[in-house]
Amino acid sequence: SVARVYHTATALSNGKVLVTGGFNGVYLSSAELYDSSAGSWTTTGSMSVARGYHTATVLSNGTVLVTGGWNGVYLSSAELYDPSSDNWTTTGSMSVARHLHTATALSNGKVLVTGGQNDLYLSSAELYDPSSDNWTTTTSMSVAREYHTATALSNGKVLVTGGLNGVYLSSAELYDPSTGSWTTTTILVTGGWNGVYLSSAELYDPSTGSWTTTTSMSVARCSHRATVLSNGTVLVTGGFNGVYLSSAELYDPSTGSWTTTTSMSVARGYHTATVLSNGTVLVTGGWNGSVYLSSAELYDPSTGSWTTTTSMSVARVYHTATALSNGKVLVTGGFNGVYLSSAELYK
């Protein structure tokens, strides 16, 4: 019902999708629910704080944790949405205000928040524990980064890749929750920006609470996407490092190595990449430096190849794409010269 960019769209355990916050000329606190069975939208309670560039992460108990963001000031606040009561409650604030960060659910039930920016590029990381409703700091990443990715791996670690910190980054590092340390394997944070574009990657291990660096991507990139495939590898697509990228590469957690795979047909950043029920990955929209994109394409992990598929009806960037329990993908909002309230389904 509301046009928005820089929002979140989160699939709930009841099959609905929660859309929160964003921007359409003003920062928004409003939230709405999409019911895939009825194909309809309803408004729900607003957040206590208007915010964009925030995160929204489903916890093991089904509630949604919203963290940080920006609304004219950098935010450290966090709040919880309870789907069973349709209510929001504030929870403890992060120790550091941040936007353009990541928030990744760990296998131990905690949430790992990494990096971002608050006038400074951040390497800091912190953990939210739903059982105590408390935040604690954990080991910082080796590289400050924003516009990075942080991906939970099947072995419980987190891989951080790329981003930006004044230069574009190709580096990667792994966080191990069991030790609280970062190393060269396991949740994956990739790329980003911290004044430079990043190719680095790092891994977070929830069992140790530690970060480790892992092999860097072949290409520095920010505003890219990192998607876990059904075979456990991670597909990184597109992004920007002074030019928009069509390149794609794969990270293998078992070897800690990167390999290039076939490039997309269209260079793009600020796109989405969503795993479908058949294991393929749907990439939609984005920006290529000159036009807003409506195009979509599919990556088949079994062949390592891309095929174009039907374009969206509306070109959009800064949108969301959420896999539904019925196998469809819900695309919401975004921007293409105007702020968009439209939504469409990929079947």
Secondary structure, 3 states (H helix, E strand, C coil): CCCCECCEEEECCCCCEEEECCECCCECCCEEEEECCCCEEEEECCCCCCCECCEEEECCCCCEEEECCECCCECCCEEEEECCCCEEEEECCCCCCCECCEEEECCCCCEEEECCECCCECCCEEEEECCCCEEEEECCCCCCCECCEEEECCCCCEEEECCEEEEEEEEEEEEECCCCEEECCCCEEECCEEEEEEEEEEEECCCCCEEEECCCCCCCCECCEEEECCCCCEEEECCECCCECCCEEEEECCCCEEEEECCCCCCCECCEEEECCCCCEEEEEEECCCCEEEEEEEEECCCCEEEEECCCCCCCECCEEEECCCCCEEEECCECCCECCCEEEEC
